[in-house]
């Protein structure tokens, strides 16, 4: 018979780690919860870093004030990074000592990729955002290497700050891995209209040249799971902490958020981190778990909110249409006639109602007809 869980240690004080602590309390867990964070900051929200924080419109974006942790009965241990884990002993080793656990949740997130031979800023932490903000002034030329979601958001924020921007990617379109080529073309047009210099489909020599010509460089070519500290442990890692479909990596060991590979897949979505946290909290407290939710993402660029639901593949069919009296752009994705996803440009009312249809794989012709009607 499994031993009762009286002490949970959460490694990583970001969104996924904090949400796990919150969901444990909401589900009635009365034991000890310790939250280990490598940074000196209380848990904060990362999406504003490339937008309001970078533009100087907001300072820290803490998710809970210090006093709230007392009310939550969670002990944050800031500046205490984990360096190893001993599964057999039930102990996390940190740079300051040892922390025993009955259950441990790994939520260490990811670290930015770097490019050999190219020096520049990265954007993952609050300190990264503040350093980049300090470097950007009107007239400065910024090369953004990588036209994914973060790269596009930084490009938009930098243009609002009067910065000259070169947006560079070896791929053929911005955010193309997320939205596919047809919608990537619309994102490219959006940036071009705002004065961004686009360098898409660039070869490595072009990337290096443009980086060398810029005053400042942001390397925004994605991130890799923060698993180096687990080397030599009994926790299996690959592209993240390898878990089963419930987030279990080893007996008493769970993983959530960007670092977690559930059943061979990682989900780097803000909303998915919260869903995984609740799922794991349910397992730890012995309560029923909820099924996976439809993936959701959003991005704010030039005052325009882009939103996406579902997980379409690169080879899905896509139809771009204009919805509503203001002719908002909506892209509808399908495979073999079944709805797989939708992306909207300032069209929240159109896409958010389609969550159930995406989950059910509804007939795409009917969905398109309803949007056009």
Secondary structure by P-SEA (a helix, b strand, c coil): ccccccbbbbccccaaaaaaaaaaaaaccccbbbbbbccccccccccccccccccccccccccccaaaaaaaccccccccccccccccccbbbcccbbbbbcbbbbcbbbbbbbbccbbbbbcccaaaaaaaaaaccccbbbbbccccaaaaaaaaaaaaabbbbbbbbcccccccccccaaaaaaaaaaaaaacccccccccaaaaaaaaaaccbbbbcccccccccccccccccccccccccccccccccbbbbcccccccccccccaaaaaaaaaaaaaaaacccccccccbbbbbbcccbbbbbccccccccbbbbbbccccbbbbbbbbccccccbbbbcccccccccaaaaaaacccaaaaaaaaac
